[in-house]
């Protein structure tokens, strides 16, 4: 029997109550919005684990433009129900049998009353979302990834035997990236469950084109349709060949030709024309990054990246089709960029724990200086961009002791300034 939208809403709400981590997330966000890293630190769990739980909470959460997570209207109604049920459960029972039953009945009535009260909140959420959900679904039907694209990628590109799993859609979101000139971006998360292997996979499509795949191995390794060789280079060639058939993009042929030049499983860099491949090996991890390059500038955002863990592909990102070279002009040298950034830090005023703070003093030399092309003017065009980090001479509240400055190498314009705690952004 097909479940109604109302059934699905209650299913989401009560399934979220089952896991203690998800209950804790709901309570924390009931107090205030929080960033992803704030939740990681407060919960003491890994980032893939938190990603899984956030995706499981689905429509109970929403995300602000600042990147913070908060409760949706549906989430607030659900938390109110959770609080009241817990309050009723925590009432100390009496030993008198009649009184105990009376109290139990009262508690049960309280739960029912709270549930009915929250029903109005749920109904409000449901009604307010129906029109936007309908419009969004229409857009998804016109261009969206669809189950065939996902199944095709899993089976023909990364060689996961989907027939061995029960596949469930956990979440599906759609947004228009105004920072990329209005690019449509759809993300979907699926769970793949079998008796011996449990996985989560995340897919992202931009303008209907594959953009990102992420695999979280909750239990055991993926069940494969092929005998996977114990060599990430051979696996990478097989995956890239499958992706060429999947996407039909001509640049994949050039990437395959460049991959053939890598003959050993050691860290190295090879290049041919405007294409560069960087291979980085660290223990059981291996990363391959193909990127556009011109005038000794590596446009890393315009690239295709694979990450392997124990020879299993855990992430694959393709942004080569999306981003374009805006310029390769460098009018600001590295030395001049450091000077501009240093002077900017001295004039900087930032809010730390609710109070404006100024008078920052950067230490010399800078911790790092990188030339990493960056977008500008809400477009997909990339421009040379200096990213510079300084250690501060003082450790501020919350452990802040680093400042990062980003400025364009063709104009010298400072575009970004951030305070950091160690290597973790606040």
C-alpha positions as CSV (number, residue, x, y, z in Angstrom):
1,X,0.0,0.0,0.0
2,X,1.4,3.4,-1.0
3,X,2.0,5.7,2.0
4,X,0.5,9.2,2.0
5,X,2.6,12.4,2.4
6,X,1.2,12.7,6.0
7,X,2.4,9.1,6.8
8,X,5.9,9.9,5.5
9,X,6.0,13.1,7.6
10,X,5.3,11.1,10.8
11,X,7.6,8.4,9.8
12,X,10.5,10.9,9.4
13,X,9.7,12.5,12.8
14,X,9.5,9.3,14.8
15,X,12.5,7.6,13.1
16,X,14.5,10.6,14.0
17,X,13.7,10.0,17.7
18,X,15.1,6.5,17.6
19,X,18.8,7.4,17.5
20,X,20.4,9.2,20.5
21,X,22.8,11.2,18.3
22,X,19.9,12.6,16.2
23,X,17.9,13.4,19.4
24,X,20.9,15.3,20.7
25,X,21.3,17.2,17.4
26,X,17.7,18.3,17.6
27,X,18.1,19.5,21.2
28,X,21.2,21.4,20.3
29,X,19.7,23.1,17.3
30,X,16.6,24.0,19.4
31,X,18.9,26.2,21.4
32,X,20.7,27.9,18.5
33,X,21.8,27.5,14.9
34,X,25.1,25.7,14.6
35,X,27.7,25.1,11.9
36,X,28.8,21.7,10.7
37,X,32.1,21.9,12.6
38,X,30.5,23.2,15.7
39,X,28.2,20.1,15.7
40,X,31.2,17.8,15.1
41,X,33.1,19.2,18.1
42,X,30.0,19.2,20.4
43,X,29.1,15.6,19.5
44,X,32.6,14.2,19.3
45,X,31.8,12.2,16.1
46,X,33.5,11.9,12.7
47,X,32.4,14.2,9.8
48,X,31.1,11.3,7.7
49,X,29.0,10.1,10.7
50,X,27.6,13.6,11.2
51,X,26.8,13.9,7.5
52,X,24.8,10.6,7.7
53,X,22.8,11.8,10.7
54,X,22.1,15.3,9.2
55,X,20.9,13.6,6.1
56,X,18.7,11.2,8.1
57,X,17.0,14.2,9.8
58,X,16.0,15.5,6.4
59,X,13.1,18.0,6.5
60,X,13.5,18.5,10.2
61,X,16.4,20.8,9.4
62,X,17.1,23.7,7.2
63,X,20.3,25.5,6.3
64,X,20.9,29.3,6.6
65,X,22.9,31.3,4.0
66,X,25.7,31.4,6.6
67,X,26.1,27.6,6.5
68,X,24.5,27.1,9.9
69,X,21.9,24.4,10.5
70,X,18.7,25.2,12.2
71,X,15.3,23.5,12.9
72,X,12.6,23.9,10.3
73,X,9.0,24.5,11.3
74,X,8.5,20.8,11.1
75,X,11.7,20.3,13.3
76,X,10.4,22.7,15.9
77,X,7.1,20.9,16.2
78,X,8.9,17.5,16.4
79,X,11.2,18.8,19.2
80,X,8.2,20.1,21.2
81,X,6.7,16.6,20.9
82,X,10.0,15.0,22.0
83,X,10.4,17.3,25.0
84,X,6.9,16.7,26.3
85,X,7.1,12.9,25.9
86,X,10.4,12.9,27.8
87,X,8.9,15.1,30.5
88,X,6.0,12.8,30.9
89,X,8.2,9.7,31.0
90,X,10.5,11.2,33.6
91,X,7.7,11.8,36.2
92,X,8.6,9.6,39.2
93,X,6.0,6.8,39.6
94,X,4.4,6.1,43.0
95,X,4.2,2.6,44.6
96,X,0.5,2.8,45.1
97,X,-1.0,0.7,42.4
98,X,-4.1,2.8,41.8
99,X,-2.0,6.0,41.9
100,X,0.5,4.6,39.5
101,X,-2.2,3.7,37.0
102,X,-3.8,7.1,37.4
103,X,-0.4,8.7,36.7
104,X,0.2,6.5,33.7
105,X,-3.2,7.4,32.3
106,X,-2.4,11.1,32.9
107,X,1.0,10.7,31.2
108,X,-0.6,8.9,28.2
109,X,-3.2,11.7,27.9
110,X,-0.5,14.3,28.1
111,X,1.4,12.6,25.3
112,X,-1.8,12.5,23.2
113,X,-2.5,16.2,23.9
114,X,1.0,17.2,23.0
115,X,0.9,15.0,19.9
116,X,-2.4,16.6,18.8
117,X,-1.0,20.1,19.5
118,X,2.1,19.4,17.4
119,X,-0.2,18.0,14.7
120,X,-1.2,21.6,13.9
121,X,2.5,22.5,13.5
122,X,3.0,19.5,11.3
123,X,-0.1,20.4,9.2
124,X,1.2,23.9,8.8
125,X,4.5,22.6,7.7
126,X,2.9,20.2,5.3
127,X,0.5,22.8,3.8
128,X,3.2,25.5,3.4
129,X,5.5,23.1,1.7
130,X,3.0,21.4,-0.7
131,X,3.2,24.1,-3.4
132,X,7.0,24.5,-3.3
133,X,7.4,20.7,-3.3
134,X,5.1,20.4,-6.3
135,X,7.0,23.1,-8.2
136,X,10.4,21.6,-7.2
137,X,9.2,18.1,-8.3
138,X,8.2,19.5,-11.7
139,X,11.7,21.0,-12.2
140,X,13.3,17.7,-11.1
141,X,11.2,15.8,-13.6
142,X,12.3,18.2,-16.4
143,X,16.0,18.0,-15.8
144,X,16.9,16.1,-12.6
145,X,19.2,13.2,-12.1
146,X,16.5,10.6,-11.9
147,X,17.0,7.1,-10.7
148,X,18.4,5.9,-14.0
149,X,21.4,8.2,-13.8
150,X,22.2,7.1,-10.2
151,X,21.8,3.4,-11.0
152,X,23.8,3.7,-14.2
153,X,26.7,5.4,-12.3
154,X,26.7,2.8,-9.5
155,X,26.6,-0.2,-11.8
156,X,28.7,1.0,-14.8
157,X,31.1,3.5,-13.4
158,X,32.0,2.3,-9.8
159,X,30.8,-1.3,-10.4
160,X,28.6,-1.7,-7.3
161,X,26.2,-4.6,-7.6
162,X,23.0,-2.8,-6.8
163,X,21.0,-6.1,-7.3
164,X,22.6,-7.3,-4.0
165,X,21.2,-4.3,-2.0
166,X,18.0,-2.7,-0.9
167,X,18.4,0.9,-2.1
168,X,16.5,3.6,-0.3
169,X,16.4,7.4,-1.1
170,X,17.2,9.2,2.2
171,X,17.2,12.8,1.0
172,X,16.8,14.9,-2.1
173,X,17.4,18.7,-2.3
174,X,17.4,21.2,-5.1
175,X,18.9,24.7,-5.1
176,X,20.1,27.4,-7.5
177,X,23.6,28.5,-6.9
178,X,23.6,32.2,-7.3
179,X,27.3,32.3,-6.5
180,X,27.8,30.3,-9.7
181,X,25.6,32.3,-11.9
182,X,22.3,30.5,-11.1
183,X,23.6,26.9,-11.7
184,X,21.0,24.3,-10.6
185,X,22.3,21.9,-8.0
186,X,20.6,18.7,-7.0
187,X,21.9,16.4,-4.2
188,X,20.5,13.0,-3.2
189,X,21.6,10.5,-0.6
190,X,20.9,6.8,-0.8
191,X,21.4,4.0,1.6
192,X,22.4,0.5,0.2
193,X,21.7,-2.3,2.7
194,X,22.4,-6.0,2.4
195,X,23.1,-8.8,4.9
196,X,26.8,-8.3,4.7
197,X,27.3,-4.7,3.5
198,X,25.7,-1.3,4.5
199,X,26.6,1.8,2.5
200,X,25.6,5.4,2.1
201,X,26.1,7.2,-1.2
202,X,25.8,10.9,-2.0
203,X,25.3,12.2,-5.5
204,X,25.4,15.8,-6.7
205,X,24.4,17.0,-10.2
206,X,24.9,20.5,-11.5
207,X,22.9,21.6,-14.5
208,X,21.9,17.9,-14.8
209,X,25.6,16.9,-15.2
210,X,27.3,14.6,-12.7
211,X,29.3,16.6,-10.2
212,X,30.1,14.5,-7.1
213,X,29.9,11.0,-5.7
214,X,30.7,10.1,-2.1
215,X,30.7,6.6,-0.5
216,X,30.4,6.0,3.2
217,X,31.1,2.4,4.2
218,X,29.1,1.9,7.4
219,X,29.6,-1.8,7.4
220,X,32.1,-3.7,5.2
221,X,33.1,-3.0,1.6
222,X,30.9,-2.6,-1.4
223,X,29.7,-5.7,-3.2
224,X,31.2,-5.4,-6.7
225,X,30.1,-6.6,-10.1
226,X,33.7,-7.3,-11.0
227,X,36.9,-8.7,-9.5
228,X,38.5,-5.5,-8.4
229,X,42.3,-5.5,-8.8
230,X,44.4,-4.6,-5.7
231,X,45.8,-1.5,-7.5
232,X,44.2,1.9,-7.4
233,X,45.7,3.0,-10.8
234,X,44.0,0.1,-12.6
235,X,40.8,0.9,-10.7
236,X,41.1,4.5,-11.6
237,X,41.5,3.6,-15.3
238,X,38.5,1.3,-15.2
239,X,36.3,4.0,-13.4
240,X,37.4,6.8,-15.8
241,X,36.7,4.6,-18.8
242,X,33.3,3.9,-17.5
243,X,32.7,7.5,-16.7
244,X,33.7,8.4,-20.3
245,X,30.9,6.2,-21.6
246,X,28.6,7.6,-18.9
247,X,29.1,11.3,-19.5
248,X,30.2,11.4,-23.1
249,X,32.6,14.3,-22.4
250,X,35.5,14.6,-24.8
251,X,38.0,15.8,-22.0
252,X,37.8,12.4,-20.4
253,X,39.8,11.0,-23.3
254,X,42.7,13.4,-22.6
255,X,42.5,12.5,-18.9
256,X,42.8,8.8,-19.8
257,X,45.8,9.4,-22.0
258,X,47.5,11.3,-19.1
259,X,46.7,8.6,-16.6
260,X,48.6,6.1,-18.9
261,X,51.7,8.1,-18.2
262,X,51.6,7.2,-14.5
263,X,53.6,3.9,-14.3
264,X,54.1,3.5,-10.5
265,X,52.0,3.8,-7.4
266,X,54.1,6.7,-6.0
267,X,53.3,10.4,-5.6
268,X,54.0,12.3,-8.8
269,X,52.8,14.9,-11.2
270,X,52.5,14.6,-15.0
271,X,51.3,17.1,-17.6
272,X,50.4,17.4,-21.2
273,X,49.4,20.7,-22.8
274,X,46.8,22.4,-20.6
275,X,46.1,19.3,-18.5
276,X,48.0,18.2,-15.4
277,X,47.6,15.1,-13.2
278,X,48.8,15.1,-9.7
279,X,48.9,11.8,-7.8
280,X,49.4,11.8,-4.1
281,X,49.9,8.7,-2.0
282,X,49.7,8.5,1.8
283,X,49.5,5.0,3.4
284,X,46.3,3.3,2.3
285,X,44.9,6.6,0.8
286,X,45.5,7.7,-2.8
287,X,44.3,10.9,-4.5
288,X,44.3,11.7,-8.2
289,X,43.5,15.2,-9.4
290,X,43.3,16.2,-13.1
291,X,43.2,19.9,-13.6
292,X,43.3,22.6,-16.2
293,X,46.7,24.5,-16.2
294,X,47.9,27.6,-18.1
295,X,50.9,29.9,-17.6
296,X,52.0,27.8,-14.6
297,X,48.7,28.4,-12.9
298,X,46.8,25.3,-11.8
299,X,43.0,25.8,-11.9
300,X,42.2,23.2,-9.4
301,X,38.5,24.0,-9.3
302,X,38.3,23.1,-13.0
303,X,39.3,19.5,-12.5
304,X,38.3,15.9,-11.8
305,X,39.3,14.3,-8.6
306,X,39.3,10.7,-7.3
307,X,40.1,9.6,-3.8
308,X,40.7,5.9,-2.9
309,X,40.9,4.2,0.5
310,X,42.3,0.7,0.4
311,X,41.8,0.8,-3.4
312,X,38.1,1.6,-3.0
313,X,36.8,4.8,-4.6
314,X,35.3,6.9,-1.8
315,X,34.9,10.2,-3.6
316,X,34.8,11.4,-7.1
317,X,34.2,15.0,-8.1
318,X,34.0,16.5,-11.6
319,X,33.9,20.3,-12.0
320,X,35.9,20.4,-15.2
321,X,32.8,20.8,-17.3
322,X,31.5,23.7,-15.1
323,X,34.2,26.1,-14.4
324,X,36.0,28.2,-17.0
325,X,39.2,30.2,-17.1
326,X,38.4,33.8,-16.6
327,X,42.0,35.1,-16.7
328,X,45.6,34.0,-16.2
329,X,47.0,37.5,-15.7
330,X,49.1,37.9,-12.5
331,X,49.6,41.6,-11.8
332,X,50.3,41.1,-8.1
333,X,53.5,39.2,-7.3
334,X,53.7,36.8,-4.3
335,X,55.7,39.4,-2.3
336,X,53.3,42.2,-3.0
337,X,50.3,39.9,-2.1
338,X,51.9,39.1,1.2
339,X,52.4,42.9,1.9
340,X,48.8,43.7,1.0
341,X,47.5,40.8,3.2
342,X,49.7,41.8,6.1
343,X,48.6,45.5,6.0
344,X,44.9,44.4,5.7
345,X,45.2,42.2,8.8
346,X,46.4,45.2,10.8
347,X,43.2,47.2,9.9
348,X,40.9,44.2,10.4
349,X,38.1,44.3,12.9
350,X,36.3,41.0,13.7
351,X,33.7,39.9,16.1
352,X,34.9,37.3,18.7
353,X,32.4,35.9,21.1
354,X,30.1,38.8,20.5
355,X,32.7,41.6,20.9
356,X,34.5,43.6,18.1
357,X,38.2,43.0,18.2
358,X,40.9,44.8,16.3
359,X,44.7,45.4,16.5
360,X,45.6,42.0,15.0
361,X,49.4,41.5,14.4
362,X,50.4,38.9,11.9
363,X,53.7,37.1,12.4
364,X,56.3,36.8,9.7
365,X,56.8,34.8,7.5
366,X,53.3,33.7,6.6
367,X,52.3,30.1,7.4
368,X,51.4,29.4,3.8
369,X,51.0,31.2,0.4
370,X,49.1,29.5,-2.4
371,X,48.0,30.6,-5.8
372,X,44.5,29.0,-6.1
373,X,42.2,30.5,-8.8
374,X,38.8,31.5,-7.5
375,X,35.4,32.6,-8.9
376,X,34.4,36.2,-9.0
377,X,31.2,38.2,-9.5
378,X,28.9,35.3,-9.0
379,X,30.1,33.4,-12.1
380,X,31.8,30.1,-12.9
381,X,34.9,32.0,-14.3
382,X,38.1,31.5,-12.4
383,X,40.7,34.2,-11.7
384,X,44.2,33.9,-10.1
385,X,43.8,34.2,-6.4
386,X,46.3,34.4,-3.6
387,X,45.4,32.6,-0.4
388,X,47.7,33.6,2.5
389,X,47.6,32.4,6.2
390,X,49.4,34.2,9.1
391,X,49.9,33.1,12.6
392,X,48.8,35.9,15.0
393,X,51.0,37.0,17.9
394,X,48.1,36.5,20.3
395,X,45.8,33.6,21.0
396,X,42.3,35.0,21.2
397,X,39.2,33.7,22.9
398,X,38.2,30.3,21.6
399,X,41.7,29.5,20.6
400,X,41.8,31.8,17.6
401,X,45.4,32.2,16.5
402,X,45.4,32.2,12.7
403,X,44.0,34.6,10.0
404,X,43.6,33.9,6.3
405,X,43.4,36.5,3.6
406,X,42.3,35.9,0.0
407,X,43.0,38.4,-2.7
408,X,42.9,38.4,-6.5
409,X,46.2,38.3,-8.3
410,X,45.1,40.4,-11.2
411,X,43.7,43.3,-9.2
412,X,45.1,43.0,-5.7
413,X,41.5,43.3,-4.3
414,X,41.0,41.6,-0.9
415,X,38.0,39.3,-1.3
416,X,38.0,37.4,2.0
417,X,39.3,37.5,5.5
418,X,38.7,34.7,8.1
419,X,39.8,34.0,11.6
420,X,40.9,30.4,12.3
421,X,41.4,28.2,15.3
422,X,44.4,26.1,14.4
423,X,43.4,24.6,11.1
424,X,39.7,24.6,11.8
425,X,37.7,27.6,10.5
426,X,35.3,29.3,12.9
